[in-house]
């Protein structure tokens, strides 16, 4: 992987916890983790603050909270996912343009093409054990929120990561769409095949798991992470939860080596540190270019720099100029070209 570091400018106006939502060629979209409604636009090349927007509220042109953001630089638009199956669209100055009322319980929404988004309808989480009645992966119009294409992954019975105990239940939601190497991999916990999806609507089997999750007790669900020319990173999650201890859904990080034709448990480390710092290879994907994002806290970077625990390079150079109160440094992980 290639790694790009961006030190976010720190000013009285641009103070952020650094939760990066999307990355374009020119801009970074960032919000805070406390859902105060602030949207920060930073210059990707320099890290300088460009604009701060806040349209949070209860009005028709406002979002109740930010459940996700998609940056569409080609059309100069920002899509804000809000409760109630709404996506509000603004220009890059925060001016309201339109509201998409979507007739689906969509999550995992990504920019798809000039006219459409792609998303996953997680209403199947309410229907475990029932037969499917619709598609759950959908292409969504950027203009009016209508479903322009349904993508049917073959399966019959709905099987979702939900554990129940008398009156209690808990769910484990993992994104069912993965972008890696510029390709969409579509997953559904009810299916044992992961598919690559082409822009012409073609589904191609990518990975088939054995045995079937439908036959395992407890079920183990397979999710896709970063894929490279040689390695496929995956996550196997066991559908168990201990209500007394409050933990469960235990995950194994797996890697398939195409040359060795074997599966390993693998950990990938960031080579810019002198000590071992793991990088999540199955974290949420961002877009066709960026495989993974992390926000590195300034106070932690200052500490490791003082301890001489950074290798010579861009990250060490940035850390040498940081103050502990500065905004985070954004790490973008990309495929080597």
ROVEX-780133 format. One record per residue (C-alpha): x, y, z; residue in three letters. Coordinates in nm, 4 decimals. Layout:
BEGIN
{site {X Y Z} ALA}
...
***
This chain:
BEGIN
{site {0.0000 0.0000 0.0000} UNK}
{site {0.0929 0.3641 -0.0499} UNK}
{site {0.0224 0.5916 0.2461} UNK}
{site {-0.0602 0.9630 0.2276} UNK}
{site {-0.0538 1.1851 0.5375} UNK}
{site {-0.2416 1.5145 0.5663} UNK}
{site {-0.2031 1.7414 0.8700} UNK}
{site {-0.5358 1.9189 0.9188} UNK}
{site {-0.4925 2.2910 0.9799} UNK}
{site {-0.5809 2.4014 1.3331} UNK}
{site {-0.7501 2.7393 1.3850} UNK}
{site {-1.0251 2.8741 1.6115} UNK}
{site {-1.2785 2.7972 1.3371} UNK}
{site {-1.1315 2.4652 1.2274} UNK}
{site {-1.1200 2.2539 1.5436} UNK}
{site {-1.2276 1.8961 1.4742} UNK}
{site {-1.2133 1.5453 1.6143} UNK}
{site {-1.1180 1.4360 1.2623} UNK}
{site {-1.3784 1.1782 1.1594} UNK}
{site {-1.3104 1.1677 0.7839} UNK}
{site {-1.6232 1.0800 0.5850} UNK}
{site {-1.5051 1.1043 0.2254} UNK}
{site {-1.2047 1.2022 0.0179} UNK}
{site {-1.1934 1.3635 -0.3240} UNK}
{site {-0.9123 1.4771 -0.5502} UNK}
{site {-0.9353 1.8288 -0.4032} UNK}
{site {-1.1137 1.8029 -0.0691} UNK}
{site {-1.1574 1.6044 0.2509} UNK}
{site {-1.4995 1.5884 0.4186} UNK}
{site {-1.4636 1.5721 0.7978} UNK}
{site {-1.7067 1.5758 1.0902} UNK}
{site {-1.6894 1.5454 1.4680} UNK}
{site {-1.7777 1.2258 1.6508} UNK}
{site {-2.0194 1.3995 1.8869} UNK}
{site {-2.2706 1.4756 1.6084} UNK}
{site {-2.2792 1.8514 1.6574} UNK}
{site {-2.3676 1.8919 1.2888} UNK}
{site {-2.0409 2.0582 1.1858} UNK}
{site {-1.9044 1.9667 0.8424} UNK}
{site {-1.5440 2.0647 0.7721} UNK}
{site {-1.4024 2.0865 0.4206} UNK}
{site {-1.0228 2.0683 0.4078} UNK}
{site {-0.7905 2.1013 0.1102} UNK}
{site {-0.6485 1.7561 0.0417} UNK}
{site {-0.3111 1.8778 -0.0819} UNK}
{site {-0.2336 2.1268 0.1959} UNK}
{site {-0.4667 2.0288 0.4809} UNK}
{site {-0.5843 2.3907 0.5088} UNK}
{site {-0.9410 2.4560 0.6187} UNK}
{site {-1.1578 2.5652 0.3261} UNK}
{site {-1.5045 2.5935 0.4786} UNK}
{site {-1.7159 2.4957 0.7785} UNK}
{site {-2.0841 2.4181 0.7235} UNK}
{site {-2.3615 2.3377 0.9685} UNK}
{site {-2.7177 2.2777 0.8474} UNK}
{site {-2.8314 2.0642 1.1404} UNK}
{site {-3.1892 2.1219 1.2566} UNK}
{site {-3.5490 2.0135 1.2111} UNK}
{site {-3.6313 2.2170 0.9009} UNK}
{site {-3.7074 2.0798 0.5553} UNK}
{site {-3.3630 2.1848 0.4295} UNK}
{site {-3.1729 2.0566 0.7345} UNK}
{site {-3.0385 1.7214 0.8568} UNK}
{site {-3.1354 1.5891 1.2003} UNK}
{site {-2.7921 1.4333 1.2382} UNK}
{site {-2.5109 1.3142 1.0131} UNK}
{site {-2.5276 0.9384 0.9526} UNK}
{site {-2.2820 0.9523 0.6654} UNK}
{site {-2.1471 1.1820 0.3941} UNK}
{site {-2.0661 1.1329 0.0277} UNK}
{site {-1.8586 1.3830 -0.1687} UNK}
{site {-1.9366 1.4259 -0.5388} UNK}
{site {-1.6701 1.6644 -0.6645} UNK}
{site {-1.7688 1.6204 -1.0296} UNK}
{site {-2.1124 1.7688 -0.9591} UNK}
{site {-1.9946 1.9964 -0.6762} UNK}
{site {-2.2298 1.8317 -0.4251} UNK}
{site {-2.2284 1.6825 -0.0769} UNK}
{site {-2.4805 1.4119 0.0189} UNK}
{site {-2.5715 1.3958 0.3891} UNK}
{site {-2.7432 1.0794 0.5093} UNK}
{site {-2.9983 1.1742 0.7769} UNK}
{site {-3.2462 0.9678 0.9859} UNK}
{site {-3.5772 0.8811 0.8247} UNK}
{site {-3.4253 0.7401 0.5048} UNK}
{site {-3.3416 1.0897 0.3834} UNK}
{site {-3.0346 1.2115 0.1995} UNK}
{site {-2.9993 1.5897 0.1845} UNK}
{site {-2.7934 1.7389 -0.0960} UNK}
{site {-2.5940 2.0620 -0.0633} UNK}
{site {-2.3397 2.2397 -0.2763} UNK}
{site {-1.9846 2.2828 -0.1492} UNK}
{site {-2.0836 2.6130 0.0136} UNK}
{site {-2.3631 2.4563 0.2190} UNK}
{site {-2.6550 2.5824 0.0079} UNK}
{site {-2.9455 2.3356 0.0034} UNK}
{site {-3.0233 2.1829 -0.3368} UNK}
{site {-3.2699 1.8982 -0.2809} UNK}
{site {-3.3800 1.6168 -0.0514} UNK}
{site {-3.3836 1.2525 -0.1562} UNK}
{site {-3.6632 1.0596 0.0151} UNK}
{site {-3.5631 0.6966 -0.0274} UNK}
{site {-3.8155 0.4165 -0.0020} UNK}
{site {-3.5525 0.1872 0.1505} UNK}
{site {-3.3666 0.1556 0.4815} UNK}
{site {-3.0348 0.2229 0.3125} UNK}
{site {-2.6882 0.2158 0.4623} UNK}
{site {-2.3385 0.1627 0.3172} UNK}
{site {-2.4038 0.4368 0.0607} UNK}
{site {-2.1295 0.5169 -0.1920} UNK}
{site {-2.0895 0.7373 -0.4984} UNK}
{site {-2.1550 0.5103 -0.7975} UNK}
{site {-2.1502 0.7195 -1.1149} UNK}
{site {-2.2419 1.0688 -1.2368} UNK}
{site {-2.6133 1.0105 -1.1822} UNK}
{site {-2.6380 0.7458 -0.9109} UNK}
{site {-2.5413 0.6239 -0.5664} UNK}
{site {-2.5152 0.2591 -0.4595} UNK}
{site {-2.6431 0.1398 -0.1234} UNK}
{site {-2.7567 -0.1534 0.0881} UNK}
{site {-3.1102 -0.1856 0.2249} UNK}
{site {-3.0730 -0.3233 0.5783} UNK}
{site {-3.4443 -0.3883 0.6292} UNK}
{site {-3.3560 -0.7592 0.6053} UNK}
{site {-3.2305 -0.7260 0.9638} UNK}
{site {-3.5992 -0.7214 1.0658} UNK}
{site {-3.6772 -1.0435 0.8766} UNK}
{site {-3.4335 -1.3109 0.9953} UNK}
{site {-3.5545 -1.6610 0.9081} UNK}
{site {-3.8065 -1.5395 0.6482} UNK}
{site {-3.7862 -1.5786 0.2716} UNK}
{site {-3.6609 -1.2767 0.0821} UNK}
{site {-3.9131 -1.0625 -0.1050} UNK}
{site {-3.6896 -0.8023 -0.2690} UNK}
{site {-3.3346 -0.7034 -0.3538} UNK}
{site {-3.1187 -0.5472 -0.0838} UNK}
{site {-2.8443 -0.3936 -0.2962} UNK}
{site {-2.9780 -0.0992 -0.4971} UNK}
{site {-2.8684 0.1785 -0.7321} UNK}
{site {-3.0211 0.5113 -0.6257} UNK}
{site {-3.0847 0.8230 -0.8360} UNK}
{site {-2.8914 1.1300 -0.7208} UNK}
{site {-3.1745 1.3505 -0.8449} UNK}
{site {-3.4849 1.2134 -0.6725} UNK}
{site {-3.3789 0.9119 -0.4619} UNK}
{site {-3.5703 0.6628 -0.6749} UNK}
{site {-3.4341 0.3103 -0.7204} UNK}
{site {-3.2894 0.2989 -1.0712} UNK}
{site {-3.1669 -0.0609 -1.0502} UNK}
{site {-3.2115 -0.3552 -0.8160} UNK}
{site {-2.9241 -0.5999 -0.7733} UNK}
{site {-3.0371 -0.9499 -0.6770} UNK}
{site {-2.7794 -1.1635 -0.4976} UNK}
{site {-2.9024 -1.5252 -0.5114} UNK}
{site {-3.0354 -1.6685 -0.1830} UNK}
{site {-3.3727 -1.7639 -0.0391} UNK}
{site {-3.3773 -1.7466 0.3411} UNK}
{site {-3.2696 -1.4314 0.5261} UNK}
{site {-2.9882 -1.4919 0.7743} UNK}
{site {-2.8565 -1.1826 0.9523} UNK}
{site {-2.6109 -1.1270 1.2436} UNK}
{site {-2.8676 -1.0975 1.5225} UNK}
{site {-2.8510 -1.2719 1.8606} UNK}
{site {-3.1614 -1.2886 2.0840} UNK}
{site {-3.1996 -1.3784 2.4513} UNK}
{site {-3.5569 -1.3710 2.5785} UNK}
{site {-3.6569 -1.0041 2.5476} UNK}
{site {-3.3092 -0.8865 2.4486} UNK}
{site {-3.1509 -0.8747 2.1080} UNK}
{site {-2.8330 -0.7302 1.9625} UNK}
{site {-2.7191 -0.6843 1.6030} UNK}
{site {-2.3757 -0.6612 1.4446} UNK}
{site {-2.3828 -0.4485 1.1329} UNK}
{site {-2.0902 -0.4598 0.8911} UNK}
{site {-2.0995 -0.2835 0.5545} UNK}
{site {-2.2297 -0.5137 0.2808} UNK}
{site {-2.0502 -0.3235 0.0031} UNK}
{site {-1.6730 -0.3180 -0.0322} UNK}
{site {-1.4767 -0.0974 -0.2687} UNK}
{site {-1.1258 -0.2246 -0.3375} UNK}
{site {-0.8973 -0.1961 -0.6408} UNK}
{site {-1.1706 0.0172 -0.7941} UNK}
{site {-1.4170 -0.2760 -0.7860} UNK}
{site {-1.7395 -0.3237 -0.5938} UNK}
{site {-1.7689 -0.6452 -0.3960} UNK}
{site {-2.1261 -0.7099 -0.2821} UNK}
{site {-2.1946 -0.9257 0.0224} UNK}
{site {-2.5059 -1.0465 0.1970} UNK}
{site {-2.4916 -1.2455 0.5191} UNK}
{site {-2.7747 -1.4611 0.3811} UNK}
{site {-2.5604 -1.5727 0.0854} UNK}
{site {-2.2457 -1.7856 0.0823} UNK}
{site {-2.1033 -1.6215 -0.2301} UNK}
{site {-1.9409 -1.2787 -0.2457} UNK}
{site {-1.9799 -1.1137 -0.5855} UNK}
{site {-1.7935 -0.8566 -0.7886} UNK}
{site {-2.0292 -0.6087 -0.9503} UNK}
{site {-1.9520 -0.4436 -1.2840} UNK}
{site {-2.0882 -0.1111 -1.4061} UNK}
{site {-2.2916 -0.2886 -1.6753} UNK}
{site {-2.4860 -0.4732 -1.4046} UNK}
{site {-2.2977 -0.8035 -1.4273} UNK}
{site {-2.2552 -1.0069 -1.1069} UNK}
{site {-1.9488 -1.2334 -1.1014} UNK}
{site {-1.8855 -1.4876 -0.8230} UNK}
{site {-1.5713 -1.3808 -0.6382} UNK}
{site {-1.5444 -1.5893 -0.3202} UNK}
{site {-1.7535 -1.8898 -0.2163} UNK}
{site {-1.7470 -1.9921 0.1489} UNK}
{site {-1.7772 -2.3517 0.2729} UNK}
{site {-1.9635 -2.4661 0.4765} UNK}
{site {-2.2773 -2.2614 0.4305} UNK}
{site {-2.3537 -2.0048 0.7022} UNK}
{site {-2.7103 -2.1369 0.6886} UNK}
{site {-2.5912 -2.4763 0.8192} UNK}
{site {-2.3525 -2.3563 1.0913} UNK}
{site {-2.4556 -2.3187 1.4548} UNK}
{site {-2.3587 -2.0606 1.5519} UNK}
{site {-2.3285 -1.9013 1.2098} UNK}
{site {-1.9992 -1.7481 1.1003} UNK}
{site {-2.0344 -1.4607 0.8532} UNK}
{site {-1.7673 -1.3635 0.6004} UNK}
{site {-1.6926 -1.0014 0.5117} UNK}
{site {-1.4509 -0.8644 0.2529} UNK}
{site {-1.1651 -0.6261 0.3216} UNK}
{site {-0.8890 -0.4913 0.0998} UNK}
{site {-0.7922 -0.7053 -0.1991} UNK}
{site {-0.4657 -0.6770 -0.3902} UNK}
{site {-0.3177 -0.8640 -0.6852} UNK}
{site {-0.1949 -1.1334 -0.4465} UNK}
{site {-0.3813 -1.1012 -0.1152} UNK}
{site {-0.7477 -1.0969 -0.0126} UNK}
{site {-0.8130 -0.9688 0.3385} UNK}
{site {-1.1327 -1.0917 0.5017} UNK}
{site {-1.3079 -1.0994 0.8369} UNK}
{site {-1.4951 -1.3993 0.9786} UNK}
{site {-1.7448 -1.2974 1.2487} UNK}
{site {-1.9091 -1.5498 1.4814} UNK}
{site {-2.2773 -1.4846 1.5499} UNK}
{site {-2.2592 -1.5112 1.9299} UNK}
{site {-2.3117 -1.2569 2.2071} UNK}
{site {-2.2844 -1.2865 2.5863} UNK}
{site {-2.5556 -1.0625 2.7315} UNK}
{site {-2.4194 -1.0881 3.0858} UNK}
{site {-2.0687 -0.9776 2.9862} UNK}
{site {-2.1847 -0.7467 2.7086} UNK}
{site {-1.9472 -0.8759 2.4435} UNK}
{site {-1.9542 -1.1016 2.1398} UNK}
{site {-1.9441 -1.1164 1.7603} UNK}
{site {-1.5832 -1.2320 1.7830} UNK}
{site {-1.3872 -1.1709 1.4635} UNK}
{site {-1.0918 -1.3442 1.2995} UNK}
{site {-0.8846 -1.1364 1.0588} UNK}
{site {-0.7999 -1.3624 0.7650} UNK}
{site {-0.5862 -1.3318 0.4541} UNK}
{site {-0.5981 -1.5518 0.1456} UNK}
{site {-0.2678 -1.5753 -0.0416} UNK}
{site {-0.3399 -1.6459 -0.4105} UNK}
{site {0.0127 -1.7730 -0.4760} UNK}
{site {0.0220 -2.0062 -0.1762} UNK}
{site {-0.3466 -2.0956 -0.2201} UNK}
{site {-0.3823 -2.0857 0.1571} UNK}
{site {-0.5586 -1.8831 0.4264} UNK}
{site {-0.3711 -1.7246 0.7156} UNK}
{site {-0.4495 -1.5141 1.0171} UNK}
{site {-0.2602 -1.1982 0.9352} UNK}
{site {-0.1752 -0.8598 1.0829} UNK}
{site {-0.0478 -0.5701 0.8707} UNK}
{site {0.1692 -0.3030 1.0328} UNK}
{site {0.2419 0.0596 0.9514} UNK}
{site {0.6057 0.0795 0.8469} UNK}
{site {0.6333 0.4477 0.9414} UNK}
{site {0.6578 0.3505 1.3109} UNK}
{site {0.9570 0.1779 1.4659} UNK}
{site {0.7273 -0.0359 1.6850} UNK}
{site {0.4439 -0.2501 1.5495} UNK}
{site {0.1285 -0.0474 1.4811} UNK}
{site {-0.1497 -0.2574 1.3213} UNK}
{site {-0.3532 -0.1224 1.0298} UNK}
{site {-0.7112 -0.2499 0.9888} UNK}
{site {-0.7369 -0.4170 0.6470} UNK}
{site {-1.1107 -0.4813 0.6826} UNK}
{site {-1.2180 -0.1334 0.7972} UNK}
{site {-1.4910 0.0527 0.6057} UNK}
{site {-1.3854 0.1396 0.2521} UNK}
{site {-1.4153 0.4950 0.1252} UNK}
{site {-1.4165 0.5173 -0.2540} UNK}
{site {-1.2486 0.3870 -0.5678} UNK}
{site {-0.9118 0.5393 -0.4722} UNK}
{site {-0.8933 0.5249 -0.0922} UNK}
{site {-0.8953 0.1804 0.0692} UNK}
{site {-0.8807 0.2914 0.4303} UNK}
{site {-0.8630 0.6017 0.6476} UNK}
{site {-0.7330 0.6630 0.9979} UNK}
{site {-0.7149 0.9806 1.2073} UNK}
{site {-0.3939 0.9960 1.4085} UNK}
{site {-0.4244 1.2050 1.7246} UNK}
{site {-0.1732 1.4894 1.7463} UNK}
{site {-0.0886 1.4275 2.1128} UNK}
{site {-0.0034 1.0634 2.0378} UNK}
{site {0.2153 1.1588 1.7410} UNK}
{site {0.3975 1.4177 1.9536} UNK}
{site {0.4611 1.1495 2.2166} UNK}
{site {0.6001 0.8871 1.9760} UNK}
{site {0.8102 1.1533 1.8032} UNK}
{site {0.9692 1.2527 2.1351} UNK}
{site {1.0404 0.8836 2.2013} UNK}
{site {1.2056 0.8561 1.8571} UNK}
{site {0.9551 0.5881 1.7510} UNK}
{site {0.8960 0.7189 1.3990} UNK}
{site {1.0915 0.6225 1.0901} UNK}
{site {1.2400 0.8975 0.8743} UNK}
{site {0.9771 1.0174 0.6291} UNK}
{site {0.6630 1.2263 0.5863} UNK}
{site {0.4919 1.1253 0.9122} UNK}
{site {0.8000 1.2040 1.1194} UNK}
{site {0.8360 1.5393 0.9440} UNK}
{site {0.4726 1.6265 1.0240} UNK}
{site {0.5003 1.5087 1.3857} UNK}
{site {0.8070 1.7267 1.4425} UNK}
{site {0.5927 2.0387 1.3807} UNK}
{site {0.2819 1.9374 1.5762} UNK}
{site {0.1443 2.0720 1.8996} UNK}
{site {-0.0445 1.8328 2.1294} UNK}
{site {-0.3666 2.0377 2.0851} UNK}
{site {-0.3584 2.0320 1.7048} UNK}
{site {-0.6159 1.8652 1.4847} UNK}
{site {-0.5516 1.5007 1.3906} UNK}
{site {-0.3307 1.3916 1.1026} UNK}
{site {-0.5262 1.1991 0.8391} UNK}
{site {-0.3759 0.8792 0.7004} UNK}
{site {-0.5021 0.7667 0.3594} UNK}
{site {-0.4235 0.4126 0.2476} UNK}
{site {-0.4128 0.3479 -0.1284} UNK}
{site {-0.3105 0.0695 -0.3638} UNK}
{site {0.0407 0.0964 -0.5043} UNK}
{site {0.0341 0.2032 -0.8689} UNK}
***
